[in-house]
């Protein structure tokens, strides 16, 4: 959570509703045995107190230099610093703009030894627990943790052990939850108080989605292979009143005074309802939903992306419907008892205040130097796009490196976020078209990246530098393609949004937005060959796939479809047009290709 919302341990729980905007991240894990690609996935949304919050994406090179420190530059932290080893490793990271005022916040990192670090999901224990183990005023924070760990570990277990030692030595200023993963295993690490914590190896055949609440339940204290505990954890729990499942301590129940809040718990329930609907009933406010469970079906990457678009649709708690359900109103009443100024039931997983969402997909058989793909979404996911980059990259697209909090039309964050902003202003007439376009792009990119895995391995087998050059160019090209799509979309979206603003009642004559798209790239994604000829200053376009053929002219809103000599005619949403050497067509035409 950001410094703006940091409070002292003694009043934190009492002021929870005031600090809630910083408590808005949602974590997700998919074990490799239940993912469709056979990959481990760790993911998280990074959400802010407001809707505008620039993030950057960079690569920190390996260094060999004595006397260096990882410094927390946040306000009031007195430049708290942790010494670094002489040799540190290359890693990718997300970071706040330099004028945000609270430090780096590296968020999501992948290093050259194949370790991925995602963090943090902020959480806090009960007031009673904090009285026994209060946070330290100046200690470890989310503002440095992911980068501090990623730069100096070779395995996920090393990451667990390093963080444990750091909390023991320096203490923590916050309650935080982190993910660590590599080719072999993945861990979740929960920091409960100033000096107490627990880590657990995550099962490969289960999934997890959770809001801002501690989740590790009943634990086996004797299992040293799958758990790590701080020395004073169970003694502290005994002082505040342990909650046990049989003979085992239930950590989540014990550190939270056996209570849940709807603000976070509803998101945890929603994740389970999406991935395991067969054994998930209606929402129960005080239910301690399990951290891990088996999904009903293997999980696709598109489901991971769409999880971060979820706004409780198709449930009684749907955010974007005018008529609220009895369940929604009852929950709102409960929350207003705690905070009379609560404007809504809390926040969905797909909150509009996200600055970025990151989903890391780890491939066991790729070399450690580039064993994962980070899918990065700038802005909130509802109407933005996840773009991939292998972890072996040595640089990022220049648009990811634009610093500063103010709007900048060259910044990747703002290029995607401005489309989000327009689309969110009218979800029915603008948002649907934007979302469907980006989902299609994600599907195309995912298919392309899976085909790239063998090529990436081959490039690294020949020469590590050749491999890193290859993945760096691939990531840059894919980012440029989606930046181009976003810019073209913005022009069309702005026009439709402006044209739809009128004084007519009941949405009369409003137009549903359809995204413009480069025909050749999009049609190839559907398996079609494209042929463009010119006659009498008119461009004529033909698409073909087996017996199926489409023909049309630029600037004409009609097309002809021919299959085995059987012809039919159709009409475009808007007439295709030439833009340089490209032909731009409406996206719904691409969706409808047979």
VEXMAR-914288 format. One record per residue (C-alpha): x, y, z. Coordinates in steps of 0.001 Angstrom, whole numbers, padded with zeros to 6 digits, always signed. Layout:
XYZ/...
END
This chain:
+000000+000000+000000/+001197+003474-000731/+002702+005763+001903/-000283+008088+001585/-002444+005450+003216/-000003+004125+005807/-001259+004391+009372/+000064+003325+012718/-000577-000205+013901/-002860+000879+016738/-005381+002730+014577/-005053+000865+011286/-008019-001441+011703/-010251+001318+013018/-009496+003452+009976/-009761+000588+007477/-012490+002211+005416/-010422+005401+005056/-007392+003503+003786/-009367+001102+001601/-008325+002581-001765/-004777+001314-001157/-006076-002089-000162/-007185-003072-003588/-004810-005625-005104/-006015-009119-006014/-003637-012092-006213/-004011-015169-008436/-002156-018471-008807/-002594-021339-011257/-000636-024562-010712/+001053-026033-013769/-000910-029294-013558/-004216-027445-013945/-003245-024786-016491/-004088-025478-020117/-000508-024665-021208/+001153-026712-018477/+002689-023525-017073/+002759-022059-013585/+000983-018687-013409/+001311-016012-010718/-000619-012770-011167/-001640-009596-009375/-003408-006311-009975/-001760-003140-008703/-004484-000746-007707/-004334+002834-006515/-006343+005427-004614/-007209+007246-007853/-007703+006371-011487/-004616+008092-012940/-001289+006554-011926/+001570+006130-014391/+003684+002966-014158/+006839+002149-016110/+008442-001147-017208/+012233-001467-017268/+015186-003840-017062/+017819-003509-014332/+021157-004910-015573/+023408-007249-013611/+026028-005427-011537/+029275-006293-009771/+030097-003544-007340/+030734-003359-003602/+029028-001043-001141/+025597-000754-002759/+022200-000589-001031/+018566-000988-001973/+017043+002251-000692/+013432+003036+000196/+012984+006672-000853/+009415+006933+000419/+008392+009950+002430/+009040+009429+006117/+011219+006354+005564/+014509+008254+006218/+016052+006507+003184/+015797+003118+004881/+018310+000891+003128/+019298-002763+002876/+022848-003714+001821/+023179-005611-001466/+025684-008345-002288/+028630-007404-004464/+027074-009252-007426/+023419-008720-008307/+021446-010264-011173/+019603-008758-014112/+015856-008426-013552/+012804-006874-015146/+010561-004696-013014/+007613-002308-012955/+008021+000973-011156/+006194+004132-010138/+006950+007439-011835/+009736+009278-010015/+007439+012088-008869/+004843+009766-007272/+006585+010427-003985/+006618+007093-002206/+009452+005047-003660/+010051+002502-006398/+007254-000109-006033/+008809-002673-008413/+005581-004765-008354/+006554-007630-010666/+010048-008964-011407/+011663-011770-013402/+015388-012400-013062/+018138-014065-015115/+018053-017207-012944/+014415-017906-013721/+012910-016586-010498/+009706-014555-010693/+008571-012297-007850/+005118-010719-007613/+004130-008429-004784/+002462-007350-002892/-001138-007982-001939/-001530-005768+001114/-003255-007208+004180/-003368-006671+007905/-004161-008775+010958/-006518-007875+013751/-005878-004997+016104/-005382-007537+018865/-002645-009254+016874/-000865-005987+016109/-000742-005162+019807/+001413-008286+020265/+003489-007870+017093/+003266-004239+015928/+004641-003081+012620/+007932-001217+012828/+007888+002456+011889/+010822+002205+009491/+011315-001240+008000/+010561-003398+004979/+007800-002231+002655/+006165-003160-000621/+008039-000172-002050/+011261-002220-002302/+010523-005890-001599/+010065-007450-005103/+013196-005815-006539/+015240-006394-003392/+014510-010121-003603/+014724-010551-007391/+018205-009065-007723/+019914-011655-005510/+018225-015105-005572/+018618-018131-007845/+015549-020137-006748/+012123-019447-005306/+013115-021230-002087/+016105-018898-001796/+013636-016031-002134/+011603-017390+000785/+014676-017823+002981/+016049-014380+002106/+012795-012583+002911/+012537-014490+006190/+016019-013323+007183/+015239-009746+006181/+012034-009622+008248/+013893-011144+011205/+016606-008475+010952/+014757-005303+009918/+011107-005921+010700/+008183-005010+008475/+006263-001753+008298/+003289-003451+006623/+001329-006644+006225/+002120-008087+002802/+001652-011192+000664/+004135-012149-002081/+004497-014891-004699/+007828-016492-005661/+008120-019006-008519/+010721-020744-010702/+010899-023761-013027/+010487-026215-010162/+008155-024737-007548/+006148-021748-006350/+005670-020236-002871/+003349-017810-001139/+004808-015664+001666/+002612-013820+004206/+003978-011136+006556/+001571-010748+009509/+003208-008239+011826/+006493-006528+012477/+008398-009815+012878/+006009-012713+012191/+005417-014498+008921/+004689-017820+007230/+005443-019219+003772/+003898-022194+002024/+004833-024132-001107/+001878-023900-003490/+000344-027137-004861/+000774-027763-008587/-002751-029142-009014/-004711-026241-007538/-005571-022578-008109/-006116-019513-005945/-007687-016057-006186/-007883-013737-003171/-008396-010164-002072/-006582-008201+000612/-006682-010797+003363/-004352-013423+004779/-005152-016829+003331/-002839-019590+004641/-005119-021783+006754/-004342-024942+008744/-000608-025741+008723/+001653-028634+009618/+004378-027226+011865/+006556-030308+011356/+006579-030101+007542/+009820-028255+006847/+009720-029010+003104/+006457-027191+002454/+006345-024504+005157/+008562-021821+006665/+007521-020051+009878/+009034-017234+011914/+010352-018423+015272/+007847-016434+017297/+004743-016948+015136/+002921-019599+017155/+003837-018059+020503/+002357-014774+019290/-000785-016544+018085/-001173-018269+021455/-001109-014878+023185/-003948-013468+021052/-006029-016642+021097/-005211-019411+018631/-007860-020825+016326/-007222-024456+015383/-008575-026958+012895/-008193-030099+014935/-004598-030088+016170/-003345-027675+013525/-003110-023893+013870/-005255-022043+011345/-003127-019022+010566/-005683-016961+008644/-008297-017330+011383/-005823-016791+014205/-004222-013583+012945/-007574-012042+011910/-009505-012703+015125/-011587-015224+013151/-013255-012470+011122/-013602-011601+007428/-014610-008341+005746/-016776-008171+002650/-014431-005728+000934/-011835-008451+000348/-013747-011658+000957/-016219-011016-001866/-013347-011001-004374/-012006-014252-002952/-015456-015832-003359/-015786-014457-006897/-012527-016046-007990/-013629-019422-006657/-017054-019055-008236/-015436-018466-011655/-012851-021258-011499/-014717-023844-009433/-018448-023079-009781/-019528-026677-009160/-018679-026526-005458/-019052-022799-004759/-022411-021654-003452/-023785-018213-002705/-021554-015690-000992/-021243-016054+002782/-019845-013017+004516/-017963-014771+007332/-016811-017784+005318/-013064-018406+005302/-012837-019510+001682/-009892-021845+001067/-006627-020497-000288/-006266-023411-002747/-008834-025541-004568/-009108-027601-007732/-010646-025811-010736/-013532-027499-012530/-011569-027349-015798/-008004-026554-016807/-007416-022816-016743/-006666-020880-019926/-004545-017744-019984/-007539-015844-021350/-009387-016759-018144/-006540-015236-016144/-006799-012020-018154/-010595-011957-017900/-010466-012586-014138/-009013-009092-013828/-011929-007708-015851/-014564-009174-013542/-016998-006756-011917/-019277-009331-010276/-021315-009682-013459/-023975-012414-013388/-024119-012276-009583/-026344-010328-007175/-023398-007977-006562/-022963-006779-010167/-021369-003327-010158/-022599-001996-013476/-026363-002497-013390/-028779+000293-012391/-031064-001870-010259/-029214-003264-007272/-030242-006619-005770/-031425-007251-002233/-028107-008989-001545/-026161-005981-002783/-028185-003566-000650/-027882-005791+002423/-024117-005931+002058/-023923-002182+001529/-025932-001670+004726/-023465-003841+006664/-020537-001845+005332/-022204+001485+006081/-022519+000467+009708/-018717+000430+009830/-018255+003469+007584/-021264+005734+006848/-019454+007235+003843/-019069+003907+001999/-020366+004648-001538/-020615+001030-002770/-020076-002551-001637/-016320-002232-001954/-014490-003017-005134/-014560-005688-007801/-011521-007613-009000/-011688-005500-012170/-011540-002137-010433/-011090+000967-012578/-008287+002201-010303/-005738-000373-011496/-002480+001134-012697/-001330-002198-014103/-001940-005936-013931/+000833-008497-014360/+000505-012220-015041/+003704-014279-015232/+003581-017585-017091/+006526-019907-016280/+007659-022640-018703/+009538-025524-017066/+011537-026491-020164/+012795-023056-021178/+016292-021957-020095/+016371-020064-016810/+017606-016905-018521/+014233-016611-020265/+011870-019133-018710/+008756-017000-018399/+006419-014648-020206/+005179-011612-018360/+001796-010452-019657/+001566-006778-018757/-001635-004748-018874/-001304-000988-018404/-004324+000716-016847/-007331-001297-015739/-007868-004581-017551/-011557-004104-018331/-010808-002205-021534/-007053-002584-021929/-004792-005363-023220/-002208-007809-021838/+001042-007693-023855/+003723-010398-023561/+007484-010240-023050/+009856-013124-022358/+011869-012619-019181/+015162-012690-021097/+014647-009203-022555/+017492-006735-022071/+015420-003601-022684/+011787-002537-022933/+009825-000510-025444/+010558+003221-025077/+006877+003930-024483/+007142+001950-021220/+009920+004235-019994/+008156+007628-020057/+008478+009100-016578/+006198+011542-014763/+002682+011573-013326/+001172+014029-015814/-000636+012898-018951/+001814+012131-021742/+000561+010916-025128/+003851+009035-025696/+003549+006937-022539/+002359+003335-022863/+000363+003713-019662/-001534+006741-020977/-001953+005369-024504/-003863+002391-023096/-005450+004139-020113/-007126+006870-022183/-009039+004200-024126/-010027+002662-020797/-011319+006009-019617/-013499+006599-022666/-014780+003012-022753/-015668+003042-019034/-017729+006187-019545/-020304+004169-021520/-019875+000433-021070/-022880-000499-023223/-022112+001583-026302/-018326+001977-026060/-016884-000617-023692/-018185-003779-025326/-016462-003054-028620/-013183-002121-026946/-013146-005199-024715/-013930-007679-027506/-011167-006196-029665/-008528-006554-026951/-009620-010066-026069/-009125-011033-029701/-005662-009476-029710/-004757-011412-026554/-005873-014664-028142/-003762-013976-031244/-000713-013008-029163/-001068-016040-026909/-001127-018380-029903/+001897-016625-031356/+003871-016783-028113/+003266-020518-027702/+004700-021017-031194/+007697-018907-030177/+008673-021108-027231/+010648-023601-029366/+012308-020771-031304/+013334-019062-028074/+014839-022267-026686/+016684-022863-029945/+018082-019315-029988/+019376-019634-026416/+020854-023074-027119/+022905-021540-029935/+024029-018464-028021/+022559-016726-024936/+023131-013304-026507/+021298-014390-029650/+018467-015559-027422/+018222-012309-025474/+018390-010248-028671/+015628-012376-030168/+013203-012046-027252/+013938-008330-026842/+013034-007634-030466/+009969-009887-030254/+008639-008037-027200/+009339-004649-028757/+007561-005589-032005/+004497-006945-030197/+004299-003865-027997/+004557-001575-031032/+001755-003463-032751/-000600-002989-029800/+000436+000623-029283/-000480+001222-032929/-003824-000505-032402/-004471+001582-029290/-003716+004866-031041/-005953+004024-033980/-008664+002898-031568/-008459+006146-029603/-009199+008287-032646/-012231+006181-033567/-013365+005872-029954/-013169+009596-029369/-015256+010211-032473/-017934+007705-031441/-018007+008967-027861/-018386+012552-029038/-021020+011681-031635/-023025+009756-029021/-023287+012745-026689/-026712+014155-027453/-029937+015294-025815/-032079+012493-027226/-033905+010295-024757/-033396+006544-024305/-030090+006382-026184/-031808+007259-029460/-029366+007170-032417/-026383+006260-030260/-023825+004067-032023/-022106+000998-030632/-018361+001368-031018/-016574-000994-033394/-012779-000878-033367/-010842-000269-036579/-008199-002900-037308/-005423-003552-039816/-006943-006085-042224/-003799-008010-043150/-002660-008701-039583/-006140-009542-038311/-007136-011712-041290/-003917-013725-041063/-004833-014443-037464/-007983-016083-038804/-006016-018082-041365/-006877-015948-044419/-004549-014822-047191/-004918-011187-048237/-004474-009842-051767/-004687-006120-052532/-004737-004763-056082/-005425-001297-057477/-007423-000326-060554/-008723+003106-061542/-007410+004541-058246/-009553+002055-056324/-008075-000566-054042/-009655-003994-054438/-009250-006517-051658/-009568-010277-051707/-009440-012700-048766/-009145-016440-049287/-008986-019568-047134/-009636-022800-048963/-012968-022506-050740/-013940-019365-048830/-013398-015984-050488/-014316-012405-049588/-014055-009527-052071/-014652-005802-051542/-013371-002342-052412/-011893+000318-050212/-014415+003062-049365/-017365+000778-050120/-019562-000534-047318/-020490-003741-049216/-018650-007069-049524/-019243-010378-051298/-018693-013829-049796/-018180-016886-052002/-017980-020495-050804/-017897-023260-053439/-019518-020916-055932/-022352-020003-053590/-022381-016201-053246/-023855-013946-050600/-023527-010248-049838/-022860-008391-046640/-022437-004874-045318/-019632-003400-043207/-020293-001393-040048/-018190+001286-041700/-016519+001283-045105/-012929-000051-045193/-010354+002597-045975/-006696+002867-046890/-004243+004238-044352/-000798+004345-045919/-000120+000855-047194/-002689-000688-044852/-006381-001416-045297/-008427-000662-042187/-011642-002629-041634/-014182-002808-038798/-013312-005425-036200/-016749-007046-036262/-016024-008051-039888/-012941-009950-038662/-014988-011551-035888/-017516-012719-038466/-015039-014330-040881/-016252-017857-041564/
END
